[in-house]
Amino acid sequence: MSTITRIETFLVPPRWLFVRIETSDGVVGWGEPVVEGRAETVRTAVEQLSELLIGRDPMRIEDHWQVMTKGSFYRGGAILSSAVAGLDQALWDIQGKALGVPVHVLLGGPVRDRVRVYGWIGGDEPDEVADAVAARMEQGLTAVKMNASGRLAKLAPLRELDGIVSRVASAREVLGDTGDVGVDFHGRVTLPDARRLFPELEPLRPLFVEEPIVPENSHLLRALVDSTSIPIATGERLYSRQEFLPVLESGVAIIQPDLSHAGGISEVRRIAAMAEAFDVLLAPHCPLGPIALAASLQIAFAAPNHVIQEHSIGIHYNDDGEVLDYVTDTSVFDFGTGSIERLTAPGLGIEVDEKAVRDASLRGHAWRGPVWRHADGSFAEW
């Protein structure tokens, strides 16, 4: 029987954490367990969870998931769920490689041959928005996502709200009626301002508005859903089926679990299946690295309710590292048609450039999210 013999973690730029699991048969699986800005903390959690895996059969993925998530009296949360997520990805990678098939085959087989993707643009200035959208369209993308705003007052002056509408209008003008724009509120907008903004945004027909309120206020989503025709998307900061259930019951249109946060492939496939019962679509959150993207795509090829996939290739804030830096064959992520074709290689479908990972880990990173403040000195949502 094959056993897990070695588990290593790598802090790599720009802000990611990778995990490598090796078996006694020499099969290697990769995962991406990270909370952006808390990578070192997750690394410690991975090291502790590794005690439950070393010497065990790597093929017993579900049993490992149950033990890792429930084997301690205190459960859940971003750190533990993300540590489990990366280890879970690596175990699925191992199983696929051991059996010679992509992970989506293990999940029941593909339901589509390609997955529509969207790319990020900045969203700070109208002129910059138009140029950024045009550049993404030249790359072949048919959909983009943009920040609604930067720091936003709790009850924003009209000029700030008008600026949001103006920037989305700039994107729509370039996209015409064939492209789509998602607008990420990032939890920076309060409930009263969201209600003021939605009627102004409705004529611009965004593909969705993402995270209109912070996740801890998810009990308020029903009021927003009932107030607008714009599809509401949320979920990047939710980590389990139990946390998604009231959000699904609120009537949102799209859920966005993150494969590196919400328990990995094992849990996200269950979240996706639960969402089907509410006629809710799946668009996994993924502003991360190549392993998280590959794991997301494996779900995308197998989940009937998947609608579009985020990626961070060429994202505006990755100055010190890029998705394509860590894979040997970058063509697997080509999106020149606006979609990524079905991955066919075993496991997660990518070959990680181990030398590049090890070299980059020597530089490491200590990335932290910024702390924003309002003009009066009080804390502001980033």
Disulfide bonds with the S-S distance in Angstrom:
none
